[in-house]
Each structure stands twice: as structure tokens, then as C-alpha cells.
Amino acid sequence: MFDKTITIVNKLKKADIVGGTVDLWYKTVIHGVDFKKVLVKNVSGTTVSMGESHMVLIPFFKGYLPYSEWKLNPLAGFTASQGDYIFLGMELEEIPTAATITAIKNLYEPNVCDIRMVTVAQNNGIAKTQLKIDGG
């Protein structure tokens, strides 16, 4: 456990950039994480749907910042928000831009996690995992 590598690609929203006209993308390679595919079931009345989702676990002390702090200095660490991507099991070589992010994501499917939900744990001295990220 915690022996895998990911590249997280964060979107700095153009609304958060002075004079910004496009979103900017920042990538961070993180070693010492864990991820796996999980089966997702949804039952609604008599309809059952099933699919797969990614779960990524990132331990404490890897450089996580909430978006509100990260946007002030994107080179100080990484964040995890809806609309960001995680490239599983790799150190992404490409430098994503607003013009190339979709093509890069499509190139590496199915090893890309589109972040949908982030759970942040407090460091109480017992928990090993700071972030639990779920996505497709």
C-alpha cells in the first residue's frame, strides 16, 4: 500500500487569475500513494446500474492545499477539486494547457481519474490518509 505514483493536474480557474482569459493547468507528480478501481452500484426502484470508479488515497505530508490557498501560489503544492484530473500510475510528461488537456486525458484513458468527490481528513496522529478522492 502507498507504493504507487500519480500525476495530479490542477485547474487554476481563469476567474482566479488577474486578467485571465483561459484556465491554467499545473501538474504535480506524487509518489507513495494508493489507488484502485471500485465497483459502483446504484439501485433506483427496479433499475440497477453498475459501473467502475477510481479511488485514490494520498497520505499526509504530500503537499496538499485547499483550493483557496493553492490558487494564491500554485507552485507551493497541489489541490484536489472537481474538474481536476489524476493520471494513475505515471509521471505525465506532457505539460497540459487549456488547448491540450482534453487530448492528453483521452490519450491516457482509462488510466485517468476525473475528480468528483474529495474527502479531507484532519491530522489526528492516527489517520494515515489525508485525502480520499473518488472519480470516474
A tleap script that builds the chain and sets N, CA, C and O, in Angstrom:
source leaprc.protein.ff14SB
mol = sequence {
  NMET PHE ASP LYS THR ILE THR ILE VAL ASN
  LYS LEU LYS LYS ALA ASP ILE VAL GLY GLY
  THR VAL ASP LEU TRP TYR LYS THR VAL ILE
  HIE GLY VAL ASP PHE LYS LYS VAL LEU VAL
  LYS ASN VAL SER GLY THR THR VAL SER MET
  GLY GLU SER HIE MET VAL LEU ILE PRO PHE
  PHE LYS GLY TYR LEU PRO TYR SER GLU TRP
  LYS LEU ASN PRO LEU ALA GLY PHE THR ALA
  SER GLN GLY ASP TYR ILE PHE LEU GLY MET
  GLU LEU GLU GLU ILE PRO THR ALA ALA THR
  ILE THR ALA ILE LYS ASN LEU TYR GLU PRO
  ASN VAL CYS ASP ILE ARG MET VAL THR VAL
  ALA GLN ASN ASN GLY ILE ALA LYS THR GLN
  LEU LYS ILE ASP GLY CGLY
}
set mol.1.N position { 0.845 -1.186 0.000 }
set mol.1.CA position { 0.000 0.000 0.000 }
set mol.1.C position { 0.889 1.247 0.000 }
set mol.1.O position { 1.984 1.231 0.561 }
set mol.2.N position { 0.430 2.291 -0.610 }
set mol.2.CA position { 1.141 3.564 -0.724 }
set mol.2.C position { 2.489 3.394 -1.438 }
set mol.2.O position { 3.506 3.954 -1.030 }
set mol.3.N position { 2.460 2.601 -2.517 }
set mol.3.CA position { 3.674 2.373 -3.295 }
set mol.3.C position { 3.498 2.750 -4.762 }
set mol.3.O position { 4.285 2.335 -5.613 }
set mol.4.N position { 2.467 3.533 -5.053 }
set mol.4.CA position { 2.163 3.882 -6.437 }
set mol.4.C position { 2.437 5.355 -6.702 }
set mol.4.O position { 2.656 6.143 -5.782 }
set mol.5.N position { 2.419 5.704 -7.985 }
set mol.5.CA position { 2.692 7.072 -8.434 }
set mol.5.C position { 1.497 7.598 -9.217 }
set mol.5.O position { 0.863 6.866 -9.978 }
set mol.6.N position { 1.202 8.869 -9.021 }
set mol.6.CA position { 0.170 9.554 -9.807 }
set mol.6.C position { 0.706 10.912 -10.250 }
set mol.6.O position { 1.672 11.433 -9.693 }
set mol.7.N position { 0.059 11.461 -11.256 }
set mol.7.CA position { 0.261 12.869 -11.601 }
set mol.7.C position { -1.095 13.534 -11.466 }
set mol.7.O position { -2.051 13.153 -12.142 }
set mol.8.N position { -1.178 14.522 -10.599 }
set mol.8.CA position { -2.428 15.268 -10.461 }
set mol.8.C position { -2.290 16.556 -11.262 }
set mol.8.O position { -1.284 17.259 -11.171 }
set mol.9.N position { -3.324 16.850 -12.050 }
set mol.9.CA position { -3.328 18.039 -12.897 }
set mol.9.C position { -4.445 18.946 -12.394 }
set mol.9.O position { -5.629 18.618 -12.481 }
set mol.10.N position { -4.036 20.090 -11.869 }
set mol.10.CA position { -4.973 21.041 -11.257 }
set mol.10.C position { -5.282 22.187 -12.196 }
set mol.10.O position { -4.413 22.700 -12.901 }
set mol.11.N position { -6.561 22.575 -12.182 }
set mol.11.CA position { -7.006 23.709 -12.990 }
set mol.11.C position { -7.065 24.961 -12.135 }
set mol.11.O position { -7.785 25.009 -11.137 }
set mol.12.N position { -6.299 25.978 -12.530 }
set mol.12.CA position { -6.414 27.301 -11.934 }
set mol.12.C position { -7.424 28.055 -12.790 }
set mol.12.O position { -7.150 28.385 -13.943 }
set mol.13.N position { -8.581 28.320 -12.222 }
set mol.13.CA position { -9.685 28.916 -12.978 }
set mol.13.C position { -9.338 30.326 -13.435 }
set mol.13.O position { -8.742 31.110 -12.696 }
set mol.14.N position { -9.722 30.628 -14.663 }
set mol.14.CA position { -9.401 31.955 -15.214 }
set mol.14.C position { -9.978 33.079 -14.365 }
set mol.14.O position { -9.427 34.179 -14.340 }
set mol.15.N position { -11.083 32.818 -13.666 }
set mol.15.CA position { -11.676 33.838 -12.792 }
set mol.15.C position { -10.757 34.174 -11.619 }
set mol.15.O position { -10.884 35.237 -11.011 }
set mol.16.N position { -9.825 33.261 -11.301 }
set mol.16.CA position { -8.902 33.482 -10.189 }
set mol.16.C position { -7.551 34.032 -10.635 }
set mol.16.O position { -6.623 34.132 -9.833 }
set mol.17.N position { -7.442 34.385 -11.904 }
set mol.17.CA position { -6.203 34.933 -12.466 }
set mol.17.C position { -6.468 36.377 -12.863 }
set mol.17.O position { -7.417 36.651 -13.597 }
set mol.18.N position { -5.648 37.298 -12.392 }
set mol.18.CA position { -5.814 38.705 -12.762 }
set mol.18.C position { -5.644 38.818 -14.278 }
set mol.18.O position { -4.591 38.476 -14.816 }
set mol.19.N position { -6.678 39.295 -14.956 }
set mol.19.CA position { -6.639 39.428 -16.415 }
set mol.19.C position { -6.693 38.099 -17.140 }
set mol.19.O position { -6.389 38.030 -18.331 }
set mol.20.N position { -7.076 37.041 -16.437 }
set mol.20.CA position { -7.094 35.704 -17.035 }
set mol.20.C position { -8.126 35.567 -18.138 }
set mol.20.O position { -9.269 36.003 -18.005 }
set mol.21.N position { -7.693 34.945 -19.240 }
set mol.21.CA position { -8.609 34.702 -20.354 }
set mol.21.C position { -8.847 33.215 -20.575 }
set mol.21.O position { -9.813 32.826 -21.231 }
set mol.22.N position { -7.954 32.375 -20.021 }
set mol.22.CA position { -8.127 30.918 -20.105 }
set mol.22.C position { -7.704 30.302 -18.771 }
set mol.22.O position { -6.943 30.897 -18.008 }
set mol.23.N position { -8.211 29.105 -18.511 }
set mol.23.CA position { -7.774 28.364 -17.338 }
set mol.23.C position { -6.316 27.949 -17.533 }
set mol.23.O position { -5.889 27.672 -18.653 }
set mol.24.N position { -5.563 27.908 -16.446 }
set mol.24.CA position { -4.191 27.410 -16.491 }
set mol.24.C position { -4.142 26.062 -15.782 }
set mol.24.O position { -4.889 25.830 -14.832 }
set mol.25.N position { -3.264 25.174 -16.241 }
set mol.25.CA position { -3.153 23.832 -15.689 }
set mol.25.C position { -1.767 23.619 -15.106 }
set mol.25.O position { -0.765 23.980 -15.723 }
set mol.26.N position { -1.712 23.031 -13.917 }
set mol.26.CA position { -0.469 22.736 -13.223 }
set mol.26.C position { -0.430 21.253 -12.896 }
set mol.26.O position { -1.429 20.679 -12.464 }
set mol.27.N position { 0.720 20.639 -13.104 }
set mol.27.CA position { 0.824 19.210 -12.788 }
set mol.27.C position { 1.801 18.990 -11.647 }
set mol.27.O position { 2.788 19.710 -11.496 }
set mol.28.N position { 1.498 17.972 -10.845 }
set mol.28.CA position { 2.342 17.583 -9.732 }
set mol.28.C position { 2.432 16.068 -9.707 }
set mol.28.O position { 1.407 15.388 -9.688 }
set mol.29.N position { 3.644 15.532 -9.708 }
set mol.29.CA position { 3.855 14.094 -9.583 }
set mol.29.C position { 3.948 13.773 -8.095 }
set mol.29.O position { 4.681 14.423 -7.350 }
set mol.30.N position { 3.197 12.766 -7.680 }
set mol.30.CA position { 3.166 12.375 -6.270 }
set mol.30.C position { 3.466 10.883 -6.174 }
set mol.30.O position { 2.764 10.057 -6.757 }
set mol.31.N position { 4.510 10.552 -5.435 }
set mol.31.CA position { 4.878 9.155 -5.183 }
set mol.31.C position { 4.343 8.748 -3.816 }
set mol.31.O position { 4.066 9.598 -2.969 }
set mol.32.N position { 4.202 7.443 -3.608 }
set mol.32.CA position { 3.793 6.951 -2.295 }
set mol.32.C position { 2.313 7.087 -2.026 }
set mol.32.O position { 1.906 7.423 -0.913 }
set mol.33.N position { 1.492 6.824 -3.055 }
set mol.33.CA position { 0.037 6.884 -2.906 }
set mol.33.C position { -0.545 5.507 -3.215 }
set mol.33.O position { 0.191 4.587 -3.571 }
set mol.34.N position { -1.837 5.366 -3.084 }
set mol.34.CA position { -2.514 4.126 -3.451 }
set mol.34.C position { -3.744 4.486 -4.268 }
set mol.34.O position { -4.345 5.543 -4.070 }
set mol.35.N position { -4.113 3.610 -5.179 }
set mol.35.CA position { -5.348 3.778 -5.939 }
set mol.35.C position { -5.857 2.423 -6.382 }
set mol.35.O position { -5.102 1.458 -6.500 }
set mol.36.N position { -7.157 2.375 -6.625 }
set mol.36.CA position { -7.775 1.148 -7.124 }
set mol.36.C position { -9.104 1.482 -7.769 }
set mol.36.O position { -9.679 2.547 -7.544 }
set mol.37.N position { -9.581 0.539 -8.583 }
set mol.37.CA position { -10.920 0.662 -9.150 }
set mol.37.C position { -11.896 0.022 -8.188 }
set mol.37.O position { -11.608 -1.016 -7.592 }
set mol.38.N position { -13.038 0.638 -8.040 }
set mol.38.CA position { -14.070 0.099 -7.167 }
set mol.38.C position { -15.365 -0.037 -7.964 }
set mol.38.O position { -15.651 0.765 -8.852 }
set mol.39.N position { -16.131 -1.050 -7.636 }
set mol.39.CA position { -17.416 -1.290 -8.270 }
set mol.39.C position { -18.452 -0.372 -7.642 }
set mol.39.O position { -18.553 -0.286 -6.418 }
set mol.40.N position { -19.218 0.310 -8.477 }
set mol.40.CA position { -20.255 1.229 -8.007 }
set mol.40.C position { -21.604 0.684 -8.446 }
set mol.40.O position { -21.823 0.413 -9.627 }
set mol.41.N position { -22.517 0.523 -7.471 }
set mol.41.CA position { -23.870 0.046 -7.769 }
set mol.41.C position { -24.869 1.116 -7.371 }
set mol.41.O position { -24.721 1.782 -6.347 }
set mol.42.N position { -25.879 1.264 -8.194 }
set mol.42.CA position { -26.946 2.213 -7.895 }
set mol.42.C position { -28.275 1.513 -8.153 }
set mol.42.O position { -28.490 0.968 -9.235 }
set mol.43.N position { -29.160 1.526 -7.174 }
set mol.43.CA position { -30.473 0.913 -7.316 }
set mol.43.C position { -31.517 2.005 -7.217 }
set mol.43.O position { -31.552 2.766 -6.250 }
set mol.44.N position { -32.367 2.072 -8.230 }
set mol.44.CA position { -33.465 3.032 -8.239 }
set mol.44.C position { -34.729 2.287 -8.651 }
set mol.44.O position { -34.935 2.001 -9.830 }
set mol.45.N position { -35.568 1.979 -7.674 }
set mol.45.CA position { -36.768 1.195 -7.962 }
set mol.45.C position { -36.368 -0.209 -8.387 }
set mol.45.O position { -35.745 -0.946 -7.623 }
set mol.46.N position { -36.731 -0.572 -9.611 }
set mol.46.CA position { -36.376 -1.894 -10.130 }
set mol.46.C position { -35.176 -1.839 -11.071 }
set mol.46.O position { -34.800 -2.852 -11.662 }
set mol.47.N position { -34.572 -0.655 -11.212 }
set mol.47.CA position { -33.428 -0.494 -12.108 }
set mol.47.C position { -32.128 -0.531 -11.312 }
set mol.47.O position { -31.955 0.194 -10.332 }
set mol.48.N position { -31.231 -1.385 -11.755 }
set mol.48.CA position { -29.916 -1.483 -11.130 }
set mol.48.C position { -28.870 -1.097 -12.170 }
set mol.48.O position { -28.826 -1.668 -13.260 }
set mol.49.N position { -28.031 -0.126 -11.826 }
set mol.49.CA position { -26.939 0.237 -12.733 }
set mol.49.C position { -25.621 -0.022 -12.008 }
set mol.49.O position { -25.503 0.167 -10.797 }
set mol.50.N position { -24.635 -0.463 -12.790 }
set mol.50.CA position { -23.329 -0.774 -12.222 }
set mol.50.C position { -22.256 -0.124 -13.078 }
set mol.50.O position { -22.422 0.054 -14.285 }
set mol.51.N position { -21.175 0.219 -12.442 }
set mol.51.CA position { -20.056 0.810 -13.160 }
set mol.51.C position { -18.815 0.765 -12.293 }
set mol.51.O position { -18.823 0.216 -11.192 }
set mol.52.N position { -17.748 1.353 -12.810 }
set mol.52.CA position { -16.496 1.398 -12.063 }
set mol.52.C position { -16.127 2.837 -11.760 }
set mol.52.O position { -16.444 3.753 -12.519 }
set mol.53.N position { -15.465 3.014 -10.658 }
set mol.53.CA position { -14.980 4.319 -10.251 }
set mol.53.C position { -13.556 4.137 -9.745 }
set mol.53.O position { -13.160 3.026 -9.394 }
set mol.54.N position { -12.789 5.213 -9.705 }
set mol.54.CA position { -11.443 5.175 -9.148 }
set mol.54.C position { -11.488 5.724 -7.726 }
set mol.54.O position { -12.233 6.657 -7.428 }
set mol.55.N position { -10.681 5.132 -6.861 }
set mol.55.CA position { -10.485 5.666 -5.523 }
set mol.55.C position { -8.984 5.871 -5.350 }
set mol.55.O position { -8.197 4.942 -5.533 }
set mol.56.N position { -8.594 7.094 -4.995 }
set mol.56.CA position { -7.186 7.442 -4.814 }
set mol.56.C position { -6.999 7.871 -3.358 }
set mol.56.O position { -7.764 8.681 -2.832 }
set mol.57.N position { -5.969 7.314 -2.717 }
set mol.57.CA position { -5.652 7.650 -1.328 }
set mol.57.C position { -4.277 8.311 -1.287 }
set mol.57.O position { -3.293 7.745 -1.762 }
set mol.58.N position { -4.218 9.505 -0.721 }
set mol.58.CA position { -2.963 10.255 -0.617 }
set mol.58.C position { -2.669 10.488 0.854 }
set mol.58.O position { -3.479 11.091 1.559 }
set mol.59.N position { -1.500 10.010 1.334 }
set mol.59.CA position { -1.172 10.196 2.748 }
set mol.59.C position { -0.850 11.645 3.102 }
set mol.59.O position { -0.709 12.501 2.228 }
set mol.60.N position { -0.739 11.891 4.374 }
set mol.60.CA position { -0.364 13.219 4.853 }
set mol.60.C position { 1.036 13.600 4.367 }
set mol.60.O position { 1.830 12.740 3.984 }
set mol.61.N position { 1.317 14.880 4.388 }
set mol.61.CA position { 2.644 15.433 4.108 }
set mol.61.C position { 3.082 15.272 2.651 }
set mol.61.O position { 4.273 15.121 2.379 }
set mol.62.N position { 2.144 15.304 1.726 }
set mol.62.CA position { 2.482 15.233 0.307 }
set mol.62.C position { 2.332 16.590 -0.377 }
set mol.62.O position { 2.591 16.700 -1.576 }
set mol.63.N position { 1.917 17.635 0.365 }
set mol.63.CA position { 1.848 18.981 -0.202 }
set mol.63.C position { 0.455 19.481 -0.539 }
set mol.63.O position { 0.313 20.442 -1.296 }
set mol.64.N position { -0.581 18.844 0.011 }
set mol.64.CA position { -1.960 19.252 -0.291 }
set mol.64.C position { -2.281 20.618 0.305 }
set mol.64.O position { -1.919 20.920 1.442 }
set mol.65.N position { -2.974 21.442 -0.497 }
set mol.65.CA position { -3.504 22.726 -0.042 }
set mol.65.C position { -4.958 22.845 -0.502 }
set mol.65.O position { -5.266 22.425 -1.617 }
set mol.66.N position { -5.848 23.391 0.297 }
set mol.66.CA position { -7.198 23.681 -0.188 }
set mol.66.C position { -7.103 24.658 -1.367 }
set mol.66.O position { -6.166 25.453 -1.441 }
set mol.67.N position { -8.069 24.599 -2.283 }
set mol.67.CA position { -8.012 25.445 -3.480 }
set mol.67.C position { -7.855 26.923 -3.116 }
set mol.67.O position { -7.112 27.648 -3.777 }
set mol.68.N position { -8.549 27.370 -2.069 }
set mol.68.CA position { -8.496 28.789 -1.697 }
set mol.68.C position { -7.077 29.243 -1.357 }
set mol.68.O position { -6.737 30.408 -1.567 }
set mol.69.N position { -6.250 28.345 -0.839 }
set mol.69.CA position { -4.850 28.666 -0.560 }
set mol.69.C position { -3.964 28.412 -1.781 }
set mol.69.O position { -3.085 29.211 -2.103 }
set mol.70.N position { -4.210 27.294 -2.449 }
set mol.70.CA position { -3.395 26.899 -3.597 }
set mol.70.C position { -3.421 27.944 -4.707 }
set mol.70.O position { -2.391 28.224 -5.320 }
set mol.71.N position { -4.598 28.526 -4.970 }
set mol.71.CA position { -4.720 29.477 -6.083 }
set mol.71.C position { -3.836 30.707 -5.897 }
set mol.71.O position { -3.520 31.394 -6.869 }
set mol.72.N position { -3.435 30.991 -4.655 }
set mol.72.CA position { -2.571 32.134 -4.389 }
set mol.72.C position { -1.118 31.853 -4.765 }
set mol.72.O position { -0.360 32.780 -5.051 }
set mol.73.N position { -0.727 30.573 -4.764 }
set mol.73.CA position { 0.634 30.169 -5.129 }
set mol.73.C position { 0.607 28.717 -5.610 }
set mol.73.O position { 0.912 27.806 -4.842 }
set mol.74.N position { 0.241 28.496 -6.883 }
set mol.74.CA position { 0.078 27.137 -7.400 }
set mol.74.C position { 1.355 26.294 -7.383 }
set mol.74.O position { 1.274 25.070 -7.489 }
set mol.75.N position { 2.504 26.901 -7.255 }
set mol.75.CA position { 3.746 26.133 -7.237 }
set mol.75.C position { 4.102 25.640 -5.829 }
set mol.75.O position { 5.094 24.935 -5.650 }
set mol.76.N position { 3.295 26.010 -4.838 }
set mol.76.CA position { 3.577 25.656 -3.449 }
set mol.76.C position { 3.098 24.253 -3.079 }
set mol.76.O position { 3.413 23.766 -1.993 }
set mol.77.N position { 2.352 23.602 -3.949 }
set mol.77.CA position { 1.828 22.274 -3.654 }
set mol.77.C position { 0.802 21.891 -4.701 }
set mol.77.O position { 0.922 22.266 -5.867 }
set mol.78.N position { -0.207 21.143 -4.280 }
set mol.78.CA position { -1.281 20.745 -5.187 }
set mol.78.C position { -2.598 20.860 -4.445 }
set mol.78.O position { -2.630 21.003 -3.223 }
set mol.79.N position { -3.681 20.795 -5.199 }
set mol.79.CA position { -5.004 20.780 -4.620 }
set mol.79.C position { -5.776 19.630 -5.256 }
set mol.79.O position { -5.226 18.903 -6.082 }
set mol.80.N position { -7.014 19.459 -4.891 }
set mol.80.CA position { -7.863 18.424 -5.479 }
set mol.80.C position { -9.289 18.944 -5.487 }
set mol.80.O position { -9.907 19.110 -4.435 }
set mol.81.N position { -9.803 19.196 -6.674 }
set mol.81.CA position { -11.134 19.776 -6.824 }
set mol.81.C position { -11.840 19.137 -8.006 }
set mol.81.O position { -11.201 18.556 -8.883 }
set mol.82.N position { -13.161 19.247 -8.024 }
set mol.82.CA position { -13.898 18.791 -9.195 }
set mol.82.C position { -13.366 19.525 -10.411 }
set mol.82.O position { -13.150 20.737 -10.371 }
set mol.83.N position { -13.156 18.785 -11.497 }
set mol.83.CA position { -12.615 19.378 -12.717 }
set mol.83.C position { -11.121 19.152 -12.873 }
set mol.83.O position { -10.567 19.405 -13.943 }
set mol.84.N position { -10.459 18.677 -11.815 }
set mol.84.CA position { -9.051 18.304 -11.903 }
set mol.84.C position { -8.967 16.845 -12.352 }
set mol.84.O position { -9.954 16.111 -12.303 }
set mol.85.N position { -7.777 16.436 -12.791 }
set mol.85.CA position { -7.567 15.068 -13.256 }
set mol.85.C position { -6.389 14.436 -12.532 }
set mol.85.O position { -5.431 15.110 -12.154 }
set mol.86.N position { -6.486 13.115 -12.348 }
set mol.86.CA position { -5.374 12.337 -11.813 }
set mol.86.C position { -5.011 11.283 -12.845 }
set mol.86.O position { -5.857 10.495 -13.268 }
set mol.87.N position { -3.753 11.276 -13.246 }
set mol.87.CA position { -3.231 10.274 -14.164 }
set mol.87.C position { -2.606 9.183 -13.308 }
set mol.87.O position { -1.620 9.414 -12.608 }
set mol.88.N position { -3.187 7.999 -13.372 }
set mol.88.CA position { -2.855 6.918 -12.456 }
set mol.88.C position { -1.648 6.113 -12.923 }
set mol.88.O position { -1.576 5.698 -14.080 }
set mol.89.N position { -0.702 5.897 -12.014 }
set mol.89.CA position { 0.433 5.033 -12.278 }
set mol.89.C position { 1.478 5.610 -13.205 }
set mol.89.O position { 2.227 4.860 -13.831 }
set mol.90.N position { 1.547 6.931 -13.308 }
set mol.90.CA position { 2.502 7.514 -14.254 }
set mol.90.C position { 2.963 8.890 -13.833 }
set mol.90.O position { 2.308 9.599 -13.069 }
set mol.91.N position { 4.118 9.233 -14.364 }
set mol.91.CA position { 4.628 10.595 -14.285 }
set mol.91.C position { 4.351 11.207 -15.658 }
set mol.91.O position { 5.075 10.946 -16.618 }
set mol.92.N position { 3.326 12.002 -15.741 }
set mol.92.CA position { 2.909 12.604 -17.003 }
set mol.92.C position { 4.006 13.516 -17.538 }
set mol.92.O position { 4.461 14.424 -16.842 }
set mol.93.N position { 4.430 13.273 -18.776 }
set mol.93.CA position { 5.494 14.084 -19.368 }
set mol.93.C position { 4.953 15.354 -20.019 }
set mol.93.O position { 5.602 16.400 -19.979 }
set mol.94.N position { 3.780 15.266 -20.611 }
set mol.94.CA position { 3.191 16.409 -21.288 }
set mol.94.C position { 2.891 17.525 -20.294 }
set mol.94.O position { 2.606 17.281 -19.121 }
set mol.95.N position { 2.962 18.742 -20.790 }
set mol.95.CA position { 2.575 19.901 -19.995 }
set mol.95.C position { 1.197 20.325 -20.490 }
set mol.95.O position { 1.066 20.840 -21.600 }
set mol.96.N position { 0.169 20.112 -19.669 }
set mol.96.CA position { -1.191 20.416 -20.134 }
set mol.96.C position { -1.461 21.912 -20.227 }
set mol.96.O position { -0.968 22.705 -19.424 }
set mol.97.N position { -2.248 22.270 -21.218 }
set mol.97.CA position { -2.731 23.639 -21.389 }
set mol.97.C position { -4.232 23.568 -21.624 }
set mol.97.O position { -4.793 22.482 -21.773 }
set mol.98.N position { -4.871 24.714 -21.655 }
set mol.98.CA position { -6.308 24.746 -21.932 }
set mol.98.C position { -6.611 24.112 -23.285 }
set mol.98.O position { -7.671 23.511 -23.468 }
set mol.99.N position { -5.685 24.243 -24.234 }
set mol.99.CA position { -5.893 23.725 -25.588 }
set mol.99.C position { -5.612 22.220 -25.695 }
set mol.99.O position { -6.114 21.564 -26.608 }
set mol.100.N position { -4.808 21.663 -24.763 }
set mol.100.CA position { -4.395 20.258 -24.919 }
set mol.100.C position { -4.916 19.306 -23.849 }
set mol.100.O position { -4.764 18.094 -24.000 }
set mol.101.N position { -5.521 19.802 -22.780 }
set mol.101.CA position { -5.883 18.939 -21.660 }
set mol.101.C position { -6.837 17.816 -22.075 }
set mol.101.O position { -6.679 16.686 -21.611 }
set mol.102.N position { -7.807 18.089 -22.922 }
set mol.102.CA position { -8.758 17.046 -23.332 }
set mol.102.C position { -8.056 15.964 -24.139 }
set mol.102.O position { -8.316 14.779 -23.930 }
set mol.103.N position { -7.175 16.344 -25.053 }
set mol.103.CA position { -6.446 15.359 -25.865 }
set mol.103.C position { -5.527 14.510 -24.994 }
set mol.103.O position { -5.417 13.304 -25.211 }
set mol.104.N position { -4.868 15.118 -24.016 }
set mol.104.CA position { -3.981 14.373 -23.114 }
set mol.104.C position { -4.800 13.387 -22.287 }
set mol.104.O position { -4.413 12.230 -22.126 }
set mol.105.N position { -5.922 13.846 -21.771 }
set mol.105.CA position { -6.800 12.970 -20.990 }
set mol.105.C position { -7.260 11.786 -21.833 }
set mol.105.O position { -7.217 10.645 -21.372 }
set mol.106.N position { -7.692 12.043 -23.045 }
set mol.106.CA position { -8.174 10.978 -23.923 }
set mol.106.C position { -7.061 9.996 -24.281 }
set mol.106.O position { -7.318 8.803 -24.440 }
set mol.107.N position { -5.848 10.479 -24.407 }
set mol.107.CA position { -4.702 9.640 -24.753 }
set mol.107.C position { -4.436 8.586 -23.682 }
set mol.107.O position { -4.048 7.462 -24.002 }
set mol.108.N position { -4.640 8.934 -22.425 }
set mol.108.CA position { -4.290 8.035 -21.331 }
set mol.108.C position { -5.478 7.305 -20.707 }
set mol.108.O position { -5.303 6.560 -19.742 }
set mol.109.N position { -6.689 7.507 -21.245 }
set mol.109.CA position { -7.830 6.736 -20.752 }
set mol.109.C position { -7.512 5.259 -20.944 }
set mol.109.O position { -6.895 4.921 -21.954 }
set mol.110.N position { -7.882 4.376 -20.060 }
set mol.110.CA position { -8.751 4.510 -18.897 }
set mol.110.C position { -7.993 4.802 -17.595 }
set mol.110.O position { -8.549 4.642 -16.508 }
set mol.111.N position { -6.748 5.221 -17.697 }
set mol.111.CA position { -5.938 5.458 -16.501 }
set mol.111.C position { -5.988 6.917 -16.049 }
set mol.111.O position { -4.994 7.471 -15.580 }
set mol.112.N position { -7.155 7.521 -16.197 }
set mol.112.CA position { -7.358 8.912 -15.780 }
set mol.112.C position { -8.571 8.963 -14.864 }
set mol.112.O position { -9.630 8.422 -15.182 }
set mol.113.N position { -8.404 9.610 -13.739 }
set mol.113.CA position { -9.493 9.799 -12.781 }
set mol.113.C position { -9.951 11.245 -12.869 }
set mol.113.O position { -9.175 12.165 -12.612 }
set mol.114.N position { -11.200 11.441 -13.230 }
set mol.114.CA position { -11.829 12.755 -13.255 }
set mol.114.C position { -12.387 12.987 -11.849 }
set mol.114.O position { -13.356 12.338 -11.456 }
set mol.115.N position { -11.791 13.898 -11.095 }
set mol.115.CA position { -12.148 14.061 -9.684 }
set mol.115.C position { -13.604 14.499 -9.546 }
set mol.115.O position { -14.044 15.478 -10.149 }
set mol.116.N position { -14.343 13.731 -8.723 }
set mol.116.CA position { -15.748 14.045 -8.457 }
set mol.116.C position { -15.996 14.391 -7.001 }
set mol.116.O position { -16.824 15.249 -6.695 }
set mol.117.N position { -15.273 13.718 -6.092 }
set mol.117.CA position { -15.501 13.964 -4.677 }
set mol.117.C position { -14.173 13.835 -3.922 }
set mol.117.O position { -13.389 12.921 -4.176 }
set mol.118.N position { -13.938 14.757 -3.000 }
set mol.118.CA position { -12.707 14.765 -2.212 }
set mol.118.C position { -13.081 14.795 -0.732 }
set mol.118.O position { -13.863 15.638 -0.293 }
set mol.119.N position { -12.509 13.863 0.027 }
set mol.119.CA position { -12.686 13.833 1.471 }
set mol.119.C position { -11.332 14.119 2.100 }
set mol.119.O position { -10.355 13.420 1.829 }
set mol.120.N position { -11.274 15.147 2.943 }
set mol.120.CA position { -10.030 15.553 3.585 }
set mol.120.C position { -10.113 15.197 5.072 }
set mol.120.O position { -11.047 15.598 5.767 }
set mol.121.N position { -9.114 14.432 5.549 }
set mol.121.CA position { -9.059 14.057 6.964 }
set mol.121.C position { -8.168 15.033 7.718 }
set mol.121.O position { -7.228 15.597 7.158 }
set mol.122.N position { -8.472 15.222 8.976 }
set mol.122.CA position { -7.636 16.037 9.846 }
set mol.122.C position { -6.495 15.174 10.378 }
set mol.122.O position { -6.673 13.977 10.606 }
set mol.123.N position { -5.351 15.767 10.570 }
set mol.123.CA position { -4.201 15.032 11.084 }
set mol.123.C position { -4.339 14.887 12.598 }
set mol.123.O position { -3.979 15.782 13.363 }
set mol.124.N position { -4.869 13.736 13.007 }
set mol.124.CA position { -5.066 13.481 14.428 }
set mol.124.C position { -3.984 12.563 14.998 }
set mol.124.O position { -4.068 12.143 16.151 }
set mol.125.N position { -2.980 12.257 14.198 }
set mol.125.CA position { -1.906 11.385 14.636 }
set mol.125.C position { -2.199 9.914 14.441 }
set mol.125.O position { -1.307 9.080 14.598 }
set mol.126.N position { -3.439 9.578 14.099 }
set mol.126.CA position { -3.821 8.175 13.895 }
set mol.126.C position { -4.036 7.889 12.410 }
set mol.126.O position { -3.555 6.880 11.894 }
set mol.127.N position { -4.754 8.773 11.726 }
set mol.127.CA position { -5.062 8.563 10.314 }
set mol.127.C position { -3.795 8.652 9.474 }
set mol.127.O position { -2.940 9.506 9.713 }
set mol.128.N position { -3.679 7.760 8.483 }
set mol.128.CA position { -2.538 7.784 7.566 }
set mol.128.C position { -2.880 8.528 6.284 }
set mol.128.O position { -2.001 9.090 5.630 }
set mol.129.N position { -4.155 8.530 5.927 }
set mol.129.CA position { -4.596 9.090 4.664 }
set mol.129.C position { -5.205 10.464 4.862 }
set mol.129.O position { -6.175 10.617 5.605 }
set mol.130.N position { -4.634 11.478 4.193 }
set mol.130.CA position { -5.180 12.826 4.275 }
set mol.130.C position { -6.310 13.016 3.274 }
set mol.130.O position { -7.324 13.638 3.590 }
set mol.131.N position { -6.140 12.480 2.061 }
set mol.131.CA position { -7.134 12.676 1.014 }
set mol.131.C position { -7.667 11.346 0.504 }
set mol.131.O position { -6.904 10.423 0.220 }
set mol.132.N position { -8.969 11.264 0.395 }
set mol.132.CA position { -9.626 10.157 -0.313 }
set mol.132.C position { -10.352 10.825 -1.471 }
set mol.132.O position { -11.245 11.649 -1.272 }
set mol.133.N position { -9.955 10.455 -2.682 }
set mol.133.CA position { -10.514 11.071 -3.885 }
set mol.133.C position { -11.263 10.005 -4.662 }
set mol.133.O position { -10.735 8.925 -4.927 }
set mol.134.N position { -12.494 10.317 -5.023 }
set mol.134.CA position { -13.309 9.418 -5.833 }
set mol.134.C position { -13.586 10.101 -7.167 }
set mol.134.O position { -13.811 11.309 -7.235 }
set mol.135.N position { -13.564 9.299 -8.213 }
set mol.135.CA position { -13.843 9.847 -9.534 }
set mol.135.C position { -13.970 8.786 -10.583 }
set mol.135.O position { -13.772 7.597 -10.333 }
set mol.136.N position { -14.304 9.242 -11.761 }
set mol.136.CA position { -14.528 8.316 -12.876 }
set mol.136.C position { -13.349 8.231 -13.780 }
set mol.136.O position { -13.378 7.494 -14.766 }
savepdb mol mol.pdb
quit
